[in-house]
Amino acid sequence: MSLMLLLAAAAAPPMVVIDEREVMRDEPPPHGEIGMSTAYRISDAVPQPRSMEFRKRVLHVGAAIGVHPIAHDEVYYVLSGEGVVTSDGVEKPLTPGMAAYLYKAAKVGIRQVGKEPLALIISYPVAH
């Protein structure tokens, strides 16, 4: 097979549209299984090749993504609720419309605070 045919066969589709209702599931949050969450694994439904992860997660009251090291930059963007993000021991409050840009090699986590669940978007590059 020629190189051009191989490249054409490996090309990504023009787009993929995912309905979050089709990829949602209740599960403990990653990195410690602290409480419960609803995960929307949006990028898992995207065929390869892809170069980023894009997820929505709702941390139920009292839940947290435990502190863990990251091997890439990562963004937490808050849709609703309140949270406290941690990066290398520094904590900052997050409310709707706020984003935390977290740097490679940091130890990061986020926990829900307040009376309402914490809904956030999490995005980072795919590890190669």
C-alpha positions as a LaTeX table, in Angstrom:
\begin{tabular}{lrrr}
\hline
Residue & $x$ (\AA) & $y$ (\AA) & $z$ (\AA) \\
\hline
Met1 & 0.00 & 0.00 & 0.00 \\
Ser2 & 1.36 & 3.43 & $-0.85$ \\
Leu3 & 2.21 & 5.99 & 1.80 \\
Met4 & $-0.61$ & 8.26 & 0.58 \\
Leu5 & $-3.18$ & 5.45 & 1.01 \\
Leu6 & $-1.85$ & 4.66 & 4.49 \\
Leu7 & $-2.14$ & 8.32 & 5.50 \\
Ala8 & $-5.67$ & 8.53 & 4.08 \\
Ala9 & $-6.69$ & 5.38 & 5.98 \\
Ala10 & $-5.34$ & 6.82 & 9.26 \\
Ala11 & $-7.00$ & 10.23 & 8.85 \\
Ala12 & $-9.44$ & 11.33 & 11.50 \\
Pro13 & $-13.11$ & 11.86 & 10.60 \\
Pro14 & $-14.25$ & 15.47 & 10.04 \\
Met15 & $-15.80$ & 15.50 & 13.54 \\
Val16 & $-17.40$ & 13.38 & 16.22 \\
Val17 & $-20.45$ & 14.55 & 18.17 \\
Ile18 & $-21.03$ & 12.97 & 21.58 \\
Asp19 & $-24.14$ & 13.30 & 23.74 \\
Glu20 & $-22.99$ & 13.30 & 27.38 \\
Arg21 & $-26.01$ & 11.20 & 28.36 \\
Glu22 & $-24.56$ & 8.33 & 26.33 \\
Val23 & $-21.21$ & 8.30 & 28.18 \\
Met24 & $-22.25$ & 9.04 & 31.78 \\
Arg25 & $-21.79$ & 6.64 & 34.66 \\
Asp26 & $-21.73$ & 6.85 & 38.44 \\
Glu27 & $-18.39$ & 5.83 & 39.95 \\
Pro28 & $-15.99$ & 6.79 & 42.72 \\
Pro29 & $-13.69$ & 9.63 & 41.64 \\
Pro30 & $-10.15$ & 8.70 & 40.60 \\
His31 & $-7.08$ & 8.93 & 42.80 \\
Gly32 & $-8.46$ & 7.80 & 46.13 \\
Glu33 & $-12.11$ & 6.94 & 45.47 \\
Ile34 & $-13.24$ & 9.64 & 47.92 \\
Gly35 & $-17.04$ & 9.74 & 47.80 \\
Met36 & $-19.02$ & 9.31 & 44.59 \\
Ser37 & $-19.19$ & 11.12 & 41.28 \\
Thr38 & $-20.88$ & 11.07 & 37.91 \\
Ala39 & $-18.31$ & 10.72 & 35.12 \\
Tyr40 & $-18.91$ & 11.81 & 31.54 \\
Arg41 & $-16.05$ & 10.19 & 29.61 \\
Ile42 & $-16.59$ & 12.26 & 26.49 \\
Ser43 & $-13.26$ & 11.71 & 24.76 \\
Asp44 & $-13.42$ & 7.94 & 25.38 \\
Ala45 & $-16.16$ & 7.87 & 22.71 \\
Val46 & $-13.87$ & 9.53 & 20.15 \\
Pro47 & $-12.04$ & 7.15 & 17.81 \\
Gln48 & $-8.29$ & 7.32 & 17.40 \\
Pro49 & $-6.32$ & 9.21 & 16.41 \\
Arg50 & $-6.96$ & 11.86 & 19.06 \\
Ser51 & $-4.53$ & 13.96 & 21.06 \\
Met52 & $-6.54$ & 15.20 & 24.03 \\
Glu53 & $-8.78$ & 14.03 & 26.85 \\
Phe54 & $-11.96$ & 15.98 & 27.54 \\
Arg55 & $-14.13$ & 14.91 & 30.44 \\
Lys56 & $-16.92$ & 16.25 & 32.59 \\
Arg57 & $-17.12$ & 15.06 & 36.19 \\
Val58 & $-19.65$ & 15.91 & 38.87 \\
Leu59 & $-18.27$ & 15.39 & 42.36 \\
His60 & $-21.16$ & 14.58 & 44.68 \\
Val61 & $-21.29$ & 16.27 & 48.10 \\
Gly62 & $-18.18$ & 15.31 & 50.08 \\
Ala63 & $-16.34$ & 13.79 & 47.09 \\
Ala64 & $-12.82$ & 14.53 & 45.85 \\
Ile65 & $-10.31$ & 13.66 & 43.17 \\
Gly66 & $-7.40$ & 12.78 & 45.43 \\
Val67 & $-4.03$ & 14.47 & 45.21 \\
His68 & $-1.90$ & 12.79 & 42.54 \\
Pro69 & 1.09 & 13.66 & 40.33 \\
Ile70 & 0.38 & 14.66 & 36.73 \\
Ala71 & 2.65 & 14.00 & 33.76 \\
His72 & 1.14 & 16.77 & 31.60 \\
Asp73 & $-0.52$ & 20.16 & 31.94 \\
Glu74 & $-4.18$ & 19.86 & 32.94 \\
Val75 & $-7.16$ & 22.23 & 33.24 \\
Tyr76 & $-10.07$ & 22.04 & 35.71 \\
Tyr77 & $-12.94$ & 24.36 & 34.70 \\
Val78 & $-15.88$ & 24.75 & 37.10 \\
Leu79 & $-19.40$ & 24.67 & 35.64 \\
Ser80 & $-21.34$ & 24.72 & 38.93 \\
Gly81 & $-20.86$ & 24.23 & 42.64 \\
Glu82 & $-17.82$ & 25.08 & 44.71 \\
Gly83 & $-14.49$ & 23.37 & 45.07 \\
Val84 & $-11.00$ & 23.69 & 46.45 \\
Val85 & $-8.16$ & 22.81 & 44.08 \\
Thr86 & $-4.74$ & 21.75 & 45.38 \\
Ser87 & $-1.44$ & 22.00 & 43.51 \\
Asp88 & 1.84 & 21.20 & 45.24 \\
Gly89 & 0.27 & 21.92 & 48.63 \\
Val90 & $-1.25$ & 25.28 & 47.67 \\
Glu91 & $-5.06$ & 25.43 & 47.88 \\
Lys92 & $-7.37$ & 27.84 & 46.06 \\
Pro93 & $-11.18$ & 28.08 & 46.02 \\
Leu94 & $-12.96$ & 27.62 & 42.69 \\
Thr95 & $-16.48$ & 28.73 & 41.77 \\
Pro96 & $-18.45$ & 28.65 & 38.50 \\
Gly97 & $-16.60$ & 30.24 & 35.60 \\
Met98 & $-13.18$ & 29.76 & 37.18 \\
Ala99 & $-10.41$ & 27.55 & 35.82 \\
Ala100 & $-7.27$ & 26.14 & 37.39 \\
Tyr101 & $-4.39$ & 25.60 & 34.98 \\
Leu102 & $-2.19$ & 22.90 & 36.51 \\
Tyr103 & 1.37 & 22.29 & 35.41 \\
Lys104 & 3.18 & 19.08 & 34.50 \\
Ala105 & 4.91 & 17.35 & 37.45 \\
Ala106 & 2.66 & 19.01 & 40.06 \\
Lys107 & 0.73 & 17.00 & 42.66 \\
Val108 & $-2.88$ & 18.05 & 42.15 \\
Gly109 & $-6.40$ & 17.29 & 43.33 \\
Ile110 & $-9.80$ & 18.91 & 43.81 \\
Arg111 & $-12.55$ & 18.47 & 46.37 \\
Gln112 & $-16.18$ & 19.49 & 46.47 \\
Val113 & $-17.18$ & 21.95 & 49.20 \\
Gly114 & $-20.55$ & 23.51 & 49.97 \\
Lys115 & $-24.08$ & 22.17 & 49.64 \\
Glu116 & $-24.22$ & 21.53 & 45.88 \\
Pro117 & $-22.30$ & 18.99 & 43.76 \\
Leu118 & $-19.22$ & 20.32 & 41.96 \\
Ala119 & $-19.46$ & 20.00 & 38.16 \\
Leu120 & $-16.25$ & 20.51 & 36.23 \\
Ile121 & $-14.60$ & 19.98 & 32.87 \\
Ile122 & $-11.17$ & 18.32 & 32.94 \\
Ser123 & $-8.94$ & 18.45 & 29.89 \\
Tyr124 & $-5.37$ & 17.33 & 29.23 \\
Pro125 & $-3.26$ & 15.90 & 26.40 \\
Val126 & $-3.26$ & 12.17 & 25.70 \\
Ala127 & $-0.12$ & 10.49 & 26.96 \\
His128 & 2.04 & 9.16 & 24.14 \\
\hline
\end{tabular}
